[in-house]
Amino acid sequence: MTGFWGWRRLELTVQIPDDLAGRMSESGGDLSRRALEALALEEFKGGHITKPELRRLLGFGNRYQLDEFLKAHDVCEDYTLQDLEQELEGLRRLGI
């Protein structure tokens, strides 16, 4: 299937026994959406897709929605001592 921008899209079917699907649906939310989010999150955590790709895959309109999603799933970005030092140097240059 080809999307609006000409991207090809993969449609994936997952077979779940009815009794399990029923119980899983009882916990709330769209089961298809939850499956997509779980797969996308694992691919992101595994380094297979980037943050912009994750945002596009999940259809978030801005980075704040993605940040909220990641926070809700306890996913923290790597932030090194070097990152902190670069930010502090930038603030010093600004006189802050």
C-alpha positions in Angstrom: 0.0 0.0 0.0 1.3 3.5 -0.9 0.7 6.4 1.5 0.0 10.0 0.8 3.7 11.0 0.3 4.4 8.0 -1.9 5.9 5.9 1.0 5.1 2.3 0.9 3.4 1.0 3.9 3.4 -2.5 5.4 0.2 -3.8 6.7 0.8 -6.3 9.4 -1.7 -8.9 10.7 -1.2 -10.4 14.2 -3.2 -13.4 15.1 -4.2 -13.6 18.8 -6.5 -16.2 20.2 -10.0 -14.8 20.9 -9.9 -15.4 24.6 -6.6 -13.6 25.0 -7.5 -10.8 22.7 -10.7 -10.3 24.7 -8.8 -10.0 28.0 -6.1 -7.8 26.5 -8.8 -5.5 25.1 -10.4 -5.2 28.5 -7.4 -3.3 29.8 -8.4 -0.4 27.6 -7.3 1.4 24.5 -7.1 0.3 20.9 -5.3 -3.0 20.8 -3.9 -2.3 17.3 -2.5 1.0 18.5 -1.0 -0.6 21.6 0.7 -3.2 19.4 2.1 -0.5 17.1 3.4 1.5 20.0 5.0 -1.6 21.6 6.7 -2.6 18.4 7.8 1.0 17.6 9.2 1.5 21.1 11.2 -1.7 21.0 12.6 -0.8 17.6 13.6 2.7 19.0 15.2 1.3 22.1 17.1 -1.2 20.0 18.5 1.6 17.9 16.7 0.4 14.7 14.8 3.6 14.2 15.5 7.2 15.1 13.5 9.6 17.2 12.1 11.4 14.1 11.2 8.1 12.6 9.5 7.0 15.8 7.5 10.3 15.8 6.5 9.8 12.2 5.5 6.1 12.8 3.3 7.0 15.7 1.8 10.0 14.0 2.8 12.6 16.7 2.4 16.1 15.5 5.3 17.6 17.5 8.3 16.5 19.5 6.5 17.3 22.8 4.0 14.5 22.2 6.8 12.1 21.5 8.7 13.2 24.6 5.6 12.7 26.7 5.2 9.2 25.1 8.8 8.3 25.9 8.5 9.5 29.4 5.3 7.6 30.0 7.2 4.4 29.0 10.3 5.2 31.1 12.6 5.7 28.1 15.3 8.2 28.9 17.7 9.5 26.3 21.4 9.0 26.7 22.8 12.2 28.3 26.5 12.1 28.9 28.8 14.3 31.0 30.2 15.7 27.7 26.6 16.8 26.8 26.3 18.6 30.1 29.7 20.3 29.6 28.7 21.5 26.2 25.5 22.9 27.5 27.2 24.7 30.3 29.8 26.1 28.0 27.0 27.4 25.8 25.4 29.1 28.8 28.7 30.6 29.8 29.1 32.1 26.4 25.7 33.7 26.7 26.7 35.1 30.1 24.3 33.0 32.1 
